[in-house]
Amino acid sequence: MRRRVTLSTVATSAGVSVATVSKVLNGRSDVSEATRARVQEVLRQHDYVGRRPEPIERATVELFFQGVMTSYSLEVVQGVLEEGKAAGVDVVVSSRPRMPSTGRAAKWVRELTATGRRAAIGVTSDLTAADLAALSRARLPLVVVDPLNVAQPDVTSVGSTNFAGGLAATQHLLSLGHRRIAYLGGPPTAGCNQARMNGFRGAMEAAGAPVPKEYVRLHDFLYDDGLLGGAALLDLPEPPTAIFAGSDEVALGVMEAARARGLRVPEDLSLVGFDDTQVARLASPPLTTVRQPLQEMGAVALRTALRLAAGEKVDSHHVELATRLVVRGSAAEPARLPSAALS
């Protein structure tokens, strides 16, 4: 085993004092060039490794979400991580269950502050009053991306123009000639879901197209919700000819429900999703969907969290980034078939 080289070893080999070696290592100017060169050569020969530098303290932000990771949350997380890398900030990703009790919420926040978190970012999280109160007491800034419950007015959040997206998706289906259009959305309390549904209803009302009560179903934004909700819609006595799904994953579940019933997309059923995640491009046929700038939403959330952590004020408690319709192959004119052929 190789013995560790010390300052004394280097000083003896160079024929100088330990103090002189120390001066060379610290870049002091009161050493002659000849002596400096001799000491540096001995240091090189001995592969001298001095004391490790003190670690550089980096800001750390907690990025948390609830439930399973989806294609949506992966895109947002990617945006946060990329922005964190650019800003020189460490991001710790965690999953946490819903914690309704005040004690558990306080414990969670204590853990965040004890580990030096500068701020917290929640992705599609159902935050309770206990969570918000504990974060406020600890003065730990919070930014939420698409909260699953309607947040308090002073909770900083980042989202997209969900109403405009819902409007555009429904208008596209209407322009193709559909009138029997259903909406299969997410949690009723989610602000993003309410806005998408209102956009859907606004477009339908403007077109004079009725929306039967059974044509609006709210569950979650997951594949299984699309599978079950799609099955329920397609099994109606008069099923829709088109479905606007509240997320791409829901839309893929509807695709499978249609396939299981021998229906083709878009020949027998038109479908529009929301998000424009990777699964929309990989679907067969590729999914027409409303694009949210998910990675940019994550980046904005991190930048906002860092501003709040630095004591700066933000211009608005809620930031909305623009959506746009991406037309692919999952929507077409309604089939010229009797209603019974779709049931």
C-alpha positions as CSV (number, residue, x, y, z in Angstrom):
1,M,0.0,0.0,0.0
2,R,1.4,3.4,-1.0
3,R,2.1,5.7,1.8
4,R,0.5,9.1,1.8
5,V,2.9,11.9,0.8
6,T,3.1,14.7,3.4
7,L,4.3,18.3,3.3
8,S,7.3,17.2,5.3
9,T,8.2,14.6,2.6
10,V,8.0,17.2,-0.2
11,A,10.0,19.8,1.9
12,T,12.8,17.3,2.5
13,S,13.0,16.2,-1.2
14,A,13.0,19.9,-2.3
15,G,15.5,21.0,0.3
16,V,13.1,23.7,1.7
17,S,11.0,24.2,4.8
18,V,7.5,22.9,5.3
19,A,6.4,26.6,5.5
20,T,7.9,27.2,2.0
21,V,6.0,24.3,0.5
22,S,2.8,25.6,2.1
23,K,3.4,29.0,0.5
24,V,3.8,27.4,-2.9
25,L,0.6,25.4,-2.5
26,N,-1.3,28.5,-1.4
27,G,0.0,30.7,-4.3
28,R,1.9,33.1,-2.1
29,S,4.2,35.6,-3.9
30,D,7.0,35.7,-1.3
31,V,8.8,32.7,-2.8
32,S,11.5,33.0,-5.5
33,E,10.7,31.6,-9.0
34,A,13.5,29.1,-8.8
35,T,12.3,27.7,-5.4
36,R,8.7,27.6,-6.6
37,A,9.7,25.7,-9.7
38,R,11.7,23.2,-7.7
39,V,8.9,22.6,-5.1
40,Q,6.3,22.2,-7.9
41,E,8.5,19.6,-9.7
42,V,8.8,17.6,-6.4
43,L,5.0,17.9,-5.9
44,R,4.5,16.5,-9.4
45,Q,6.9,13.7,-8.9
46,H,5.2,12.6,-5.7
47,D,1.7,13.0,-7.1
48,Y,0.9,15.1,-4.0
49,V,-2.7,15.3,-3.1
50,G,-3.4,18.0,-0.6
51,R,-6.4,18.6,1.6
52,R,-9.7,18.2,-0.2
53,P,-11.4,21.5,-0.9
54,E,-14.4,22.4,1.0
55,P,-17.6,21.2,-0.7
56,I,-19.5,23.9,-2.6
57,E,-22.9,24.5,-1.1
58,R,-25.7,24.2,-3.8
59,A,-29.3,25.2,-3.4
60,T,-31.6,22.2,-3.3
61,V,-35.3,22.1,-4.3
62,E,-37.8,19.3,-3.5
63,L,-39.9,18.2,-6.5
64,F,-42.7,16.0,-5.3
65,F,-45.7,14.3,-6.9
66,Q,-48.5,11.9,-5.7
67,G,-49.5,8.6,-7.2
68,V,-47.8,6.9,-10.1
69,M,-45.5,8.6,-12.6
70,T,-47.3,9.3,-15.9
71,S,-46.1,10.4,-19.3
72,Y,-47.3,13.9,-18.3
73,S,-45.4,14.1,-15.0
74,L,-42.2,12.7,-16.6
75,E,-42.2,15.6,-19.1
76,V,-42.7,18.2,-16.3
77,V,-40.0,16.6,-14.2
78,Q,-37.6,16.6,-17.2
79,G,-38.2,20.4,-17.5
80,V,-37.5,21.0,-13.8
81,L,-34.3,18.9,-14.0
82,E,-33.0,20.6,-17.1
83,E,-33.6,24.1,-15.6
84,G,-32.0,23.0,-12.3
85,K,-28.9,21.9,-14.2
86,A,-28.7,25.2,-16.0
87,A,-29.2,27.2,-12.8
88,G,-26.7,25.1,-10.7
89,V,-29.5,23.8,-8.4
90,D,-29.9,20.3,-7.2
91,V,-33.4,18.8,-7.6
92,V,-34.6,15.9,-5.3
93,V,-37.5,14.0,-6.8
94,S,-39.9,12.3,-4.3
95,S,-43.3,10.7,-4.2
96,R,-45.5,11.3,-1.2
97,P,-49.0,10.1,-0.2
98,R,-51.7,12.5,0.6
99,M,-51.2,13.5,4.3
100,P,-54.4,15.0,5.7
101,S,-53.3,15.2,9.3
102,T,-51.6,18.4,10.6
103,G,-49.0,16.3,12.4
104,R,-47.9,14.4,9.4
105,A,-47.8,17.5,7.2
106,A,-45.7,19.3,9.8
107,K,-43.3,16.3,10.0
108,W,-42.9,16.3,6.2
109,V,-42.1,20.1,6.2
110,R,-39.6,19.7,9.1
111,E,-37.8,17.0,7.1
112,L,-37.6,19.3,4.1
113,T,-36.2,22.2,6.1
114,A,-33.8,20.0,8.0
115,T,-32.3,18.7,4.8
116,G,-31.8,22.3,3.5
117,R,-34.5,22.5,0.9
118,R,-34.8,26.1,-0.4
119,A,-38.3,25.5,-2.0
120,A,-40.8,22.8,-2.9
121,I,-42.5,22.1,-6.3
122,G,-45.6,19.9,-6.4
123,V,-46.7,18.2,-9.7
124,T,-50.4,17.4,-10.0
125,S,-50.6,17.1,-6.2
126,D,-53.6,17.2,-3.9
127,L,-52.5,19.7,-1.3
128,T,-54.3,19.9,2.0
129,A,-54.8,22.9,4.2
130,A,-52.4,21.3,6.7
131,D,-49.7,21.0,4.0
132,L,-50.1,24.7,3.1
133,A,-50.1,25.8,6.7
134,A,-47.0,23.9,7.5
135,L,-45.1,25.2,4.5
136,S,-46.2,28.7,5.3
137,R,-45.0,28.5,8.9
138,A,-41.7,27.2,7.8
139,R,-41.5,30.0,5.2
140,L,-40.7,27.4,2.6
141,P,-41.8,28.6,-0.9
142,L,-44.2,26.4,-2.8
143,V,-45.0,26.3,-6.5
144,V,-47.6,23.9,-7.8
145,V,-47.9,22.6,-11.4
146,D,-51.5,21.8,-12.2
147,P,-52.8,21.1,-8.7
148,L,-55.5,18.5,-8.4
149,N,-57.5,20.6,-6.1
150,V,-58.5,24.3,-6.5
151,A,-55.6,26.0,-4.8
152,Q,-56.0,29.1,-2.5
153,P,-55.5,32.4,-4.3
154,D,-52.1,33.0,-2.7
155,V,-50.7,29.7,-3.7
156,T,-48.3,30.1,-6.7
157,S,-49.0,27.8,-9.5
158,V,-48.1,27.1,-13.1
159,G,-50.4,25.7,-15.8
160,S,-51.5,26.2,-19.3
161,T,-54.4,27.8,-21.2
162,N,-56.6,24.8,-20.5
163,F,-59.9,26.6,-21.4
164,A,-58.5,27.6,-24.8
165,G,-57.2,24.1,-25.3
166,G,-60.6,22.5,-24.5
167,L,-62.2,25.0,-26.8
168,A,-59.8,24.2,-29.7
169,A,-60.1,20.5,-29.3
170,T,-63.9,20.6,-29.4
171,Q,-64.1,23.1,-32.2
172,H,-61.8,20.8,-34.3
173,L,-64.3,17.9,-33.8
174,L,-67.2,20.1,-34.6
175,S,-65.5,21.3,-37.8
176,L,-65.3,17.7,-38.9
177,G,-69.0,17.4,-38.7
178,H,-69.4,15.7,-35.2
179,R,-72.3,16.7,-33.0
180,R,-72.4,13.7,-30.6
181,I,-69.2,14.6,-28.7
182,A,-68.4,13.4,-25.2
183,Y,-65.8,14.7,-22.7
184,L,-63.9,12.1,-20.6
185,G,-61.9,14.1,-18.1
186,G,-60.0,14.1,-14.8
187,P,-60.8,14.8,-11.1
188,P,-63.8,17.2,-10.7
189,T,-61.9,19.4,-8.3
190,A,-58.8,19.9,-10.5
191,G,-58.7,23.4,-11.9
192,C,-57.1,22.2,-15.2
193,N,-59.9,19.7,-15.7
194,Q,-62.6,22.3,-14.9
195,A,-61.1,24.7,-17.5
196,R,-60.9,22.0,-20.2
197,M,-64.5,20.9,-19.5
198,N,-65.7,24.5,-19.7
199,G,-63.9,25.0,-23.0
200,F,-65.6,21.8,-24.3
201,R,-69.0,23.0,-23.1
202,G,-68.4,26.5,-24.5
203,A,-67.7,25.2,-27.9
204,M,-70.7,22.8,-27.9
205,E,-73.0,25.6,-26.7
206,A,-71.8,28.0,-29.4
207,A,-72.4,25.3,-32.0
208,G,-75.9,24.5,-30.7
209,A,-74.8,20.9,-30.1
210,P,-76.5,19.3,-27.0
211,V,-74.4,17.6,-24.3
212,P,-76.4,14.8,-22.7
213,K,-75.5,14.3,-19.0
214,E,-74.0,10.9,-19.7
215,Y,-71.6,12.4,-22.2
216,V,-69.5,14.0,-19.5
217,R,-67.6,11.6,-17.3
218,L,-64.9,12.6,-14.7
219,H,-62.5,10.1,-13.2
220,D,-58.7,10.6,-13.3
221,F,-56.2,11.3,-16.0
222,L,-54.9,7.7,-16.2
223,Y,-55.1,5.0,-18.9
224,D,-57.4,2.8,-16.9
225,D,-59.9,5.7,-16.5
226,G,-59.9,6.0,-20.3
227,L,-60.5,2.3,-20.7
228,L,-63.4,2.1,-18.2
229,G,-64.9,5.5,-19.1
230,G,-64.5,4.9,-22.8
231,A,-66.3,1.5,-22.4
232,A,-69.2,3.2,-20.6
233,L,-69.5,5.8,-23.3
234,L,-69.3,3.4,-26.2
235,D,-71.9,1.1,-24.6
236,L,-74.5,3.8,-24.4
237,P,-77.7,3.3,-26.5
238,E,-76.6,6.3,-28.5
239,P,-72.8,6.5,-28.2
240,P,-70.8,9.5,-29.1
241,T,-69.1,9.7,-32.5
242,A,-66.2,11.6,-31.0
243,I,-64.6,11.8,-27.6
244,F,-62.4,14.6,-26.2
245,A,-60.2,13.0,-23.6
246,G,-58.7,15.1,-20.8
247,S,-55.2,13.5,-21.2
248,D,-53.3,11.5,-23.8
249,E,-53.3,8.5,-21.4
250,V,-57.1,8.6,-21.1
251,A,-57.3,8.8,-24.9
252,L,-55.1,5.7,-25.3
253,G,-57.5,3.9,-22.9
254,V,-60.4,4.9,-25.0
255,M,-58.6,3.6,-28.1
256,E,-58.3,0.2,-26.5
257,A,-62.0,0.2,-25.4
258,A,-62.9,1.0,-29.0
259,R,-60.7,-1.7,-30.4
260,A,-62.2,-4.3,-28.0
261,R,-65.6,-3.4,-29.5
262,G,-64.5,-3.8,-33.1
263,L,-64.4,0.0,-33.6
264,R,-61.7,1.7,-35.6
265,V,-60.1,5.1,-34.9
266,P,-60.8,7.4,-36.7
267,E,-63.2,5.6,-39.1
268,D,-65.8,4.7,-36.4
269,L,-64.7,7.0,-33.6
270,S,-62.8,10.2,-33.6
271,L,-60.6,11.0,-30.6
272,V,-58.7,14.1,-29.4
273,G,-56.4,14.0,-26.4
274,F,-54.6,16.6,-24.2
275,D,-50.9,17.1,-23.3
276,D,-49.0,15.9,-26.4
277,T,-46.7,13.6,-24.5
278,Q,-44.6,10.9,-26.2
279,V,-47.5,8.4,-26.0
280,A,-49.5,10.6,-28.4
281,R,-46.9,10.3,-31.1
282,L,-46.5,6.6,-30.5
283,A,-50.2,5.8,-30.6
284,S,-51.7,4.0,-33.6
285,P,-53.0,6.0,-35.2
286,P,-51.0,9.0,-33.9
287,L,-53.1,11.0,-31.6
288,T,-54.6,14.4,-32.4
289,T,-54.1,16.3,-29.2
290,V,-53.8,19.7,-27.5
291,R,-50.1,20.4,-26.8
292,Q,-49.1,21.7,-23.4
293,P,-45.5,23.0,-23.1
294,L,-44.9,20.6,-20.2
295,Q,-41.1,20.9,-20.0
296,E,-41.4,24.7,-20.1
297,M,-44.0,24.5,-17.4
298,G,-41.5,22.6,-15.2
299,A,-38.8,25.1,-16.0
300,V,-41.0,28.1,-15.2
301,A,-42.0,26.4,-11.9
302,L,-38.3,26.1,-10.9
303,R,-37.4,29.6,-11.8
304,T,-40.4,30.9,-9.9
305,A,-39.5,28.8,-6.8
306,L,-36.0,30.2,-6.8
307,R,-37.2,33.7,-7.1
308,L,-39.5,33.2,-4.1
309,A,-36.7,31.5,-2.1
310,A,-34.5,34.6,-2.8
311,G,-37.3,36.8,-1.3
312,E,-38.4,38.3,-4.6
313,K,-42.0,39.0,-5.5
314,V,-43.7,37.4,-8.5
315,D,-45.9,39.3,-10.9
316,S,-48.8,36.8,-10.6
317,H,-49.7,33.9,-8.4
318,H,-50.7,31.9,-11.5
319,V,-48.8,31.6,-14.8
320,E,-50.5,30.1,-17.9
321,L,-48.5,29.0,-20.9
322,A,-50.1,28.8,-24.3
323,T,-51.6,25.5,-25.7
324,R,-52.1,24.6,-29.3
325,L,-53.9,21.9,-31.2
326,V,-51.7,19.3,-32.9
327,V,-53.6,17.5,-35.7
328,R,-52.5,14.0,-36.4
329,G,-54.6,10.9,-37.5
330,S,-57.1,10.1,-34.7
331,A,-60.0,12.3,-35.8
332,A,-62.0,12.4,-39.1
333,E,-65.5,13.0,-40.3
334,P,-68.2,10.9,-38.6
335,A,-69.0,7.6,-40.2
336,R,-72.2,7.5,-42.2
337,L,-73.6,4.7,-40.2
338,P,-76.8,4.3,-38.1
339,S,-76.4,4.7,-34.4
340,A,-76.9,0.9,-33.8
341,A,-73.7,0.2,-35.7
342,L,-71.7,2.0,-33.1
343,S,-73.4,0.4,-30.0
